[in-house]
Amino acid sequence: MIARSVRRPLAWFLLQCAVLGMALWYSGRLAPERVPDTASYEEFSFVSWHDALSAQRTLGYPLYLQLTGWLDDAQRLAPAGHVLLHGLAVCVVWRALVALGWSTSSGMMVASSLLYANVFLRYVQALAPDCLAASCAIAAVGSLLLVVARPRRVRYWILLTVTVLGTYQLRPAYLFVPVLVPVLGGGLYWLRAEVPRRIVRSAALLLALGAVCLVPLLAFSLLRFWVVGQFGPVAFGGISVAGVVSSFVTLKDVDRMPAAVQPLAGAIGILRQARAAVSPDFPAQPTSSYMVIEGQFDAAAWEVCVPAAREHCGAGWPEINRSLLEYSAAVIRCRPGAYANWLAKAFVRGWYMIVSELIMNPIYLTVMLLLCAVQAVMVVQLKRSPTPVMRSLPDRSFWEFNTLALVALSFALAKVLFVILTTPPLGRFTDAAGMLLPLVLVQVCIHRIELISALRRGA
């Protein structure tokens, strides 16, 4: 009985979770760690709707800290909750792969790669939403795959709606998810569906996914507009983009801006000069250097743009955010070439971060090296096998590979594009961008091993 249970995929999955949890606990990674953003989540006010909806943070992580803090004032349960919810999110992906046709064991091996995602291992102990938001995004992807596999199951639609809503309520950097999910779902269903009425059915699913993903976002944005007077899920984006585009501005640009923006633009220019006078690394003149803009992003946003906006437009976050959005839009209209140059450089930097994250993870690096070795063995085996054997080998990898490749690459591309519109692709913003790519690596590795076995049986 015990021997049979050890062979079961669930036993191996739980063993991985147990070993990972013990390793995190033994290394002290389950002790809560306060980070610079922690205070803004702990001090989030739920006294009134106006206070909650006018804050610089969304509702998700403050609610999570309220729950864990109610159970333990020291927040010692928060990292353990991260671990538990991450494991459940991976289970959703595993269940989805099985529903799409993977065997239970191969689905477990592919999905288990997400247990070791850098964004989870790096932020599991932090009292910040990075880890939890990434787990929620993983669960949203798994829910989407479940909907594609079983579009008539209502519970999968409910799970998808909740997880998509959770991603951007935990971290606004995932606001691309409600847009990506319908497009990705339509593409996956088109890839999977039979030829008759494929386009019609894919379009119908796309529209249905758009409804469950975008209607809650629209409703929440309208609620904020009604309560706070600002449309959108949170008062934040203007601060980030101003920290980037303020590096492009010259004195001539200020004179070309709308009259309502010029006082704020002049104040930002003065504060930039003052900052440059006390910090040699801060650029005194306009720059197009990506590394300079990235290196001084926090200072430009929080020590230059926010104080200038607070002085000219008031102390409330909605007013600060709105004024900096107007300023940023004016800068981009004056310097579209500089902004386009920024986007191109930031896009390259974002993908550099994704690739480097994969290589720096020892688990994923091992999988990549194993894949290279397995590929070499397969090539040798193919050369030694007779032609009839090669032609008769079953290959069921088309759907599996293209499904995972479409999901992982679309997610990475969408996240990088969304991030660089307003911020540099720093680690915290892009750590999760490539977290689904190991699914593809493991799937290809499993396929190659199965192919080698088939070749040897047929030789």
C-alpha positions as CSV (number, residue, x, y, z in Angstrom):
1,M,0.0,0.0,0.0
2,I,2.8,2.4,1.0
3,A,4.8,1.5,-2.2
4,R,1.8,2.3,-4.4
5,S,1.2,5.6,-2.7
6,V,4.8,6.6,-3.2
7,R,4.4,6.0,-6.9
8,R,1.4,8.3,-7.1
9,P,1.9,11.8,-8.5
10,L,0.1,13.4,-5.5
11,A,2.6,11.8,-3.1
12,W,5.5,13.2,-5.1
13,F,3.9,16.6,-5.3
14,L,3.2,16.7,-1.5
15,L,6.8,15.5,-0.9
16,Q,8.1,18.4,-2.9
17,C,5.9,20.9,-1.0
18,A,7.1,19.4,2.3
19,V,10.8,19.5,1.4
20,L,10.5,23.1,0.1
21,G,8.6,24.2,3.1
22,M,11.1,22.6,5.5
23,A,14.0,24.2,3.5
24,L,12.4,27.6,3.8
25,W,11.7,27.2,7.5
26,Y,15.2,25.9,8.3
27,S,16.8,28.8,6.4
28,G,14.7,31.3,8.2
29,R,12.8,32.3,5.1
30,L,9.4,31.9,6.8
31,A,10.1,34.6,9.4
32,P,8.2,37.8,8.3
33,E,10.4,40.5,6.9
34,R,9.3,44.1,6.7
35,V,10.2,45.9,3.5
36,P,9.9,49.6,2.6
37,D,6.4,49.1,1.2
38,T,5.1,47.2,4.3
39,A,4.0,50.3,6.2
40,S,1.8,51.5,3.4
41,Y,-0.1,48.2,3.5
42,E,-0.3,48.1,7.3
43,E,-1.5,51.7,7.6
44,F,-4.2,51.2,4.9
45,S,-7.4,52.8,6.2
46,F,-10.7,50.9,6.0
47,V,-12.5,53.5,8.1
48,S,-14.5,54.7,5.1
49,W,-15.0,53.9,1.4
50,H,-13.3,57.2,0.5
51,D,-10.2,56.5,2.6
52,A,-9.9,53.0,1.1
53,L,-10.5,54.0,-2.5
54,S,-8.3,57.1,-2.5
55,A,-5.2,55.3,-1.1
56,Q,-2.1,54.6,-3.2
57,R,-2.6,50.8,-2.7
58,T,-5.3,48.5,-3.9
59,L,-7.4,46.5,-1.4
60,G,-6.0,43.0,-1.8
61,Y,-2.9,42.9,0.3
62,P,-4.1,45.2,3.1
63,L,-7.1,42.7,3.5
64,Y,-4.6,39.8,3.6
65,L,-2.6,41.5,6.3
66,Q,-5.8,42.3,8.2
67,L,-6.7,38.6,8.2
68,T,-3.2,37.3,9.2
69,G,-2.8,40.1,11.7
70,W,-6.1,39.2,13.4
71,L,-4.7,35.6,13.8
72,D,-1.3,36.8,14.9
73,D,-0.3,40.4,15.6
74,A,3.4,39.7,14.7
75,Q,2.4,38.6,11.2
76,R,4.3,35.3,11.6
77,L,1.5,33.5,9.7
78,A,1.8,35.7,6.6
79,P,4.8,33.9,5.0
80,A,3.2,30.5,5.8
81,G,0.0,31.8,4.0
82,H,2.1,32.7,1.0
83,V,3.5,29.1,0.9
84,L,0.1,27.5,1.3
85,L,-1.6,29.7,-1.4
86,H,1.3,29.2,-3.8
87,G,1.0,25.5,-3.5
88,L,-2.8,25.7,-4.1
89,A,-2.2,27.8,-7.2
90,V,0.2,25.3,-8.6
91,C,-2.4,22.6,-7.9
92,V,-4.9,24.6,-10.1
93,V,-2.4,24.5,-13.0
94,W,-1.8,20.7,-12.5
95,R,-5.6,20.1,-12.5
96,A,-5.9,22.2,-15.7
97,L,-3.2,20.3,-17.5
98,V,-4.8,17.0,-16.7
99,A,-8.2,18.3,-17.9
100,L,-6.5,19.3,-21.2
101,G,-5.1,15.8,-21.8
102,W,-1.8,15.5,-19.9
103,S,-1.3,12.4,-17.9
104,T,-1.5,12.8,-14.1
105,S,2.2,12.2,-13.7
106,S,3.4,14.4,-16.6
107,G,1.0,17.1,-15.5
108,M,2.4,17.0,-12.0
109,M,6.0,17.2,-13.2
110,V,5.2,20.2,-15.5
111,A,3.2,22.1,-13.0
112,S,5.6,21.4,-10.1
113,S,8.2,23.6,-11.9
114,L,6.2,26.6,-10.7
115,L,6.9,25.7,-7.1
116,Y,10.4,27.0,-7.5
117,A,9.6,30.3,-9.2
118,N,12.1,33.0,-8.3
119,V,9.3,35.5,-7.5
120,F,8.1,33.0,-4.8
121,L,11.5,32.0,-3.4
122,R,12.6,35.7,-3.3
123,Y,9.6,37.3,-1.7
124,V,8.0,34.5,0.3
125,Q,9.1,36.1,3.6
126,A,8.4,39.7,2.6
127,L,5.3,41.5,4.0
128,A,4.5,42.8,0.5
129,P,2.2,41.5,-2.3
130,D,4.8,40.3,-4.8
131,C,4.7,36.6,-3.8
132,L,0.9,36.5,-3.3
133,A,0.1,38.4,-6.5
134,A,2.3,36.0,-8.5
135,S,0.6,33.0,-7.0
136,C,-2.8,34.5,-7.8
137,A,-1.6,35.1,-11.4
138,I,-0.6,31.4,-11.6
139,A,-4.0,30.4,-10.4
140,A,-5.6,32.7,-12.9
141,V,-3.7,31.0,-15.7
142,G,-4.7,27.6,-14.4
143,S,-8.3,28.7,-14.2
144,L,-8.2,29.9,-17.8
145,L,-6.9,26.5,-18.9
146,L,-9.7,24.8,-17.0
147,V,-12.3,27.0,-18.7
148,V,-10.8,26.2,-22.1
149,A,-10.9,22.5,-21.3
150,R,-14.3,22.5,-19.7
151,P,-16.2,25.7,-20.8
152,R,-19.5,24.5,-19.4
153,R,-18.3,24.1,-15.8
154,V,-19.6,27.1,-13.9
155,R,-17.2,26.7,-11.0
156,Y,-14.2,27.2,-13.3
157,W,-15.7,30.5,-14.5
158,I,-16.2,31.6,-10.9
159,L,-12.6,30.6,-10.0
160,L,-11.3,32.5,-13.0
161,T,-13.3,35.7,-12.2
162,V,-12.0,35.6,-8.6
163,T,-8.4,35.0,-9.4
164,V,-8.2,37.6,-12.2
165,L,-9.8,40.1,-9.8
166,G,-7.3,39.1,-7.1
167,T,-4.2,39.7,-9.3
168,Y,-4.7,43.4,-9.8
169,Q,-6.2,44.0,-6.4
170,L,-3.1,42.5,-4.9
171,R,-0.7,44.4,-7.3
172,P,-1.7,46.9,-10.0
173,A,1.3,45.7,-12.1
174,Y,-1.0,42.8,-13.1
175,L,-3.6,45.0,-14.7
176,F,-2.7,43.5,-18.0
177,V,-4.2,40.2,-16.9
178,P,-7.9,41.1,-17.5
179,V,-7.0,42.0,-21.1
180,L,-4.6,39.1,-21.7
181,V,-6.9,36.4,-20.4
182,P,-9.7,36.8,-23.0
183,V,-7.3,37.1,-25.9
184,L,-5.3,34.1,-24.7
185,G,-8.4,32.1,-24.1
186,G,-9.7,32.7,-27.6
187,G,-6.3,31.7,-29.1
188,L,-6.1,28.5,-26.9
189,Y,-9.6,27.4,-27.8
190,W,-8.9,28.0,-31.5
191,L,-5.8,25.9,-31.2
192,R,-7.7,23.1,-29.4
193,A,-11.1,23.2,-31.2
194,E,-12.1,21.0,-34.2
195,V,-12.3,22.7,-37.6
196,P,-16.1,23.1,-37.9
197,R,-17.1,26.5,-36.4
198,R,-13.7,26.9,-34.8
199,I,-13.5,30.6,-35.3
200,V,-17.1,31.2,-34.2
201,R,-16.6,29.2,-31.0
202,S,-13.3,30.8,-30.2
203,A,-14.8,34.3,-30.7
204,A,-17.7,33.4,-28.4
205,L,-15.3,32.2,-25.7
206,L,-13.3,35.4,-26.1
207,L,-16.3,37.6,-25.6
208,A,-17.4,35.5,-22.5
209,L,-13.9,35.7,-21.0
210,G,-13.9,39.5,-21.7
211,A,-17.1,39.9,-19.8
212,V,-16.0,38.0,-16.6
213,C,-12.6,39.7,-16.6
214,L,-13.3,43.2,-17.6
215,V,-16.7,43.9,-16.1
216,P,-15.5,43.6,-12.5
217,L,-12.6,45.9,-13.3
218,L,-14.9,48.4,-15.0
219,A,-17.3,48.2,-12.0
220,F,-14.6,48.8,-9.5
221,S,-13.2,51.7,-11.5
222,L,-16.7,53.3,-11.7
223,L,-17.0,52.8,-7.9
224,R,-13.8,54.8,-7.4
225,F,-15.0,57.4,-9.8
226,W,-18.3,57.8,-7.9
227,V,-16.6,57.9,-4.4
228,V,-13.2,59.6,-5.2
229,G,-13.8,61.3,-8.5
230,Q,-11.1,59.4,-10.3
231,F,-11.7,56.6,-12.8
232,G,-9.3,53.6,-12.5
233,P,-8.5,50.9,-10.0
234,V,-5.9,52.9,-8.0
235,A,-4.2,56.3,-7.7
236,F,-0.7,55.4,-8.6
237,G,0.4,55.2,-12.3
238,G,1.1,58.9,-12.7
239,I,3.9,58.8,-10.0
240,S,5.8,56.0,-11.8
241,V,5.6,57.4,-15.3
242,A,6.6,60.9,-14.1
243,G,9.7,59.3,-12.5
244,V,10.7,58.1,-16.0
245,V,9.7,60.9,-18.3
246,S,11.0,63.8,-16.1
247,S,14.4,62.8,-17.3
248,F,13.5,63.9,-20.8
249,V,12.5,67.5,-20.1
250,T,14.4,70.6,-21.2
251,L,13.5,74.2,-20.5
252,K,12.2,74.6,-24.0
253,D,9.8,71.7,-23.4
254,V,8.3,73.4,-20.4
255,D,7.4,76.4,-22.5
256,R,5.6,74.2,-25.0
257,M,3.5,72.4,-22.4
258,P,-0.1,73.5,-21.7
259,A,-0.4,76.4,-19.3
260,A,-2.0,74.4,-16.6
261,V,1.0,72.0,-16.5
262,Q,3.8,74.5,-16.7
263,P,3.9,75.4,-13.0
264,L,4.3,71.8,-12.0
265,A,6.8,71.1,-14.8
266,G,8.9,74.1,-13.6
267,A,8.8,72.9,-10.0
268,I,9.9,69.4,-11.0
269,G,12.8,71.0,-13.0
270,I,13.9,73.1,-10.1
271,L,13.8,70.1,-7.7
272,R,15.7,68.0,-10.2
273,Q,18.5,70.6,-10.2
274,A,18.5,70.8,-6.4
275,R,18.7,67.0,-6.3
276,A,21.6,66.9,-8.8
277,A,23.5,69.5,-6.7
278,V,23.6,67.2,-3.7
279,S,23.8,63.9,-5.6
280,P,26.5,63.6,-8.3
281,D,24.8,60.5,-9.7
282,F,21.5,62.3,-10.3
283,P,21.4,63.7,-13.9
284,A,21.2,67.5,-14.0
285,Q,20.6,67.6,-17.7
286,P,18.1,65.6,-19.8
287,T,19.3,62.1,-20.5
288,S,18.4,59.1,-22.8
289,S,20.6,56.7,-20.9
290,Y,18.6,53.8,-19.8
291,M,20.8,52.8,-16.9
292,V,20.9,56.4,-15.6
293,I,17.1,56.6,-15.7
294,E,16.7,53.2,-14.0
295,G,19.3,54.0,-11.3
296,Q,17.7,57.3,-10.3
297,F,14.0,56.2,-10.8
298,D,13.1,56.0,-7.1
299,A,14.7,59.4,-6.4
300,A,13.1,61.1,-9.4
301,A,9.6,59.7,-8.6
302,W,9.5,60.1,-4.8
303,E,12.0,62.8,-4.0
304,V,11.3,65.1,-7.0
305,C,8.0,64.5,-8.7
306,V,5.8,63.7,-5.7
307,P,7.0,66.6,-3.5
308,A,6.5,69.0,-6.4
309,A,3.0,67.7,-7.1
310,R,2.1,67.8,-3.4
311,E,3.1,71.4,-3.2
312,H,1.2,72.5,-6.3
313,C,-1.9,70.2,-6.3
314,G,-2.6,69.1,-2.7
315,A,-1.7,66.3,-0.4
316,G,-4.2,63.7,-1.5
317,W,-3.0,60.7,-3.6
318,P,-5.7,61.1,-6.3
319,E,-4.8,64.7,-6.8
320,I,-1.0,63.9,-6.9
321,N,-1.5,61.0,-9.3
322,R,-3.8,63.0,-11.6
323,S,-1.5,66.0,-11.8
324,L,1.6,63.8,-12.5
325,L,-0.4,61.9,-15.2
326,E,-1.2,65.2,-16.9
327,Y,2.5,66.3,-16.6
328,S,3.7,63.0,-18.0
329,A,1.3,63.1,-21.0
330,A,2.5,66.6,-21.7
331,V,6.1,65.5,-21.6
332,I,5.4,62.6,-24.0
333,R,3.7,64.9,-26.4
334,C,6.7,67.2,-26.4
335,R,9.3,64.4,-26.6
336,P,7.7,61.4,-28.3
337,G,11.1,60.3,-29.7
338,A,12.7,60.2,-26.3
339,Y,9.8,58.1,-24.9
340,A,9.9,55.7,-27.9
341,N,13.6,55.3,-27.4
342,W,13.0,54.6,-23.7
343,L,10.4,51.9,-24.6
344,A,12.8,50.2,-27.0
345,K,15.6,50.1,-24.4
346,A,13.4,49.1,-21.6
347,F,11.9,46.3,-23.7
348,V,15.3,44.8,-24.3
349,R,16.2,45.2,-20.7
350,G,13.0,43.5,-19.6
351,W,13.8,40.4,-21.7
352,Y,17.3,40.4,-20.4
353,M,15.9,40.2,-16.9
354,I,13.7,37.3,-17.8
355,V,16.5,35.2,-19.3
356,S,18.9,36.0,-16.5
357,E,16.3,35.0,-13.9
358,L,15.9,31.6,-15.5
359,I,19.7,31.0,-15.7
360,M,20.2,32.2,-12.1
361,N,17.7,29.7,-10.7
362,P,19.6,26.5,-10.0
363,I,16.5,24.3,-10.5
364,Y,15.7,25.8,-13.9
365,L,19.4,25.9,-15.0
366,T,19.5,22.1,-14.2
367,V,16.5,21.5,-16.3
368,M,18.0,23.5,-19.2
369,L,21.3,21.5,-19.0
370,L,19.3,18.2,-18.8
371,L,17.3,19.3,-21.8
372,C,20.5,19.9,-23.8
373,A,21.8,16.4,-22.8
374,V,18.5,14.7,-23.6
375,Q,18.4,16.5,-27.0
376,A,21.9,15.3,-27.8
377,V,21.0,11.7,-26.9
378,M,17.8,11.9,-29.0
379,V,19.7,13.1,-32.0
380,V,22.2,10.2,-31.7
381,Q,19.4,7.7,-31.2
382,L,17.5,9.1,-34.3
383,K,20.6,8.6,-36.4
384,R,20.9,5.0,-35.3
385,S,17.3,4.2,-35.8
386,P,15.9,2.9,-39.1
387,T,13.7,5.2,-41.1
388,P,10.5,3.2,-40.6
389,V,10.9,3.6,-36.9
390,M,11.2,7.3,-37.1
391,R,8.1,7.7,-39.2
392,S,6.0,5.5,-37.0
393,L,6.8,7.2,-33.7
394,P,3.7,8.8,-32.2
395,D,4.2,12.5,-31.5
396,R,1.5,14.1,-29.3
397,S,3.5,17.1,-28.3
398,F,2.0,19.6,-30.8
399,W,-0.9,20.6,-28.6
400,E,1.0,20.4,-25.3
401,F,4.0,22.4,-26.5
402,N,2.1,25.1,-28.3
403,T,-0.4,25.5,-25.4
404,L,2.3,26.1,-22.9
405,A,4.5,28.2,-25.2
406,L,1.5,30.5,-26.1
407,V,0.6,30.9,-22.4
408,A,4.2,31.5,-21.1
409,L,5.4,33.8,-23.9
410,S,2.1,35.8,-24.0
411,F,2.3,36.3,-20.3
412,A,5.9,37.4,-20.4
413,L,5.4,39.7,-23.3
414,A,2.3,41.3,-21.9
415,K,3.9,41.9,-18.5
416,V,7.0,43.5,-19.9
417,L,5.1,45.7,-22.3
418,F,2.7,46.8,-19.5
419,V,5.6,47.5,-17.0
420,I,7.8,49.6,-19.3
421,L,4.9,52.0,-20.1
422,T,5.4,53.5,-16.7
423,T,8.4,52.1,-14.9
424,P,11.8,50.5,-15.6
425,P,11.7,46.7,-15.7
426,L,13.2,46.4,-12.2
427,G,13.4,43.1,-10.5
428,R,10.2,43.5,-8.4
429,F,8.2,44.3,-11.5
430,T,9.6,41.7,-13.9
431,D,10.4,38.8,-11.6
432,A,7.1,37.3,-12.4
433,A,7.2,37.9,-16.1
434,G,9.0,34.7,-17.0
435,M,7.7,32.5,-14.2
436,L,5.6,30.4,-16.6
437,L,8.5,29.7,-19.0
438,P,9.8,26.6,-17.0
439,L,6.5,24.9,-17.9
440,V,7.7,24.8,-21.5
441,L,11.2,23.7,-20.6
442,V,9.9,20.8,-18.5
443,Q,7.3,19.8,-21.1
444,V,9.9,19.6,-23.8
445,C,12.3,17.7,-21.6
446,I,9.6,15.1,-20.8
447,H,8.7,14.8,-24.5
448,R,12.3,14.2,-25.5
449,I,12.7,11.5,-22.8
450,E,9.5,9.8,-24.0
451,L,10.7,10.0,-27.6
452,I,14.0,8.4,-26.7
453,S,12.2,5.6,-24.9
454,A,10.0,5.0,-27.9
455,L,13.0,5.0,-30.2
456,R,14.7,2.4,-28.1
457,R,11.6,0.2,-28.0
458,G,11.3,0.3,-31.8
459,A,15.0,-0.2,-32.6
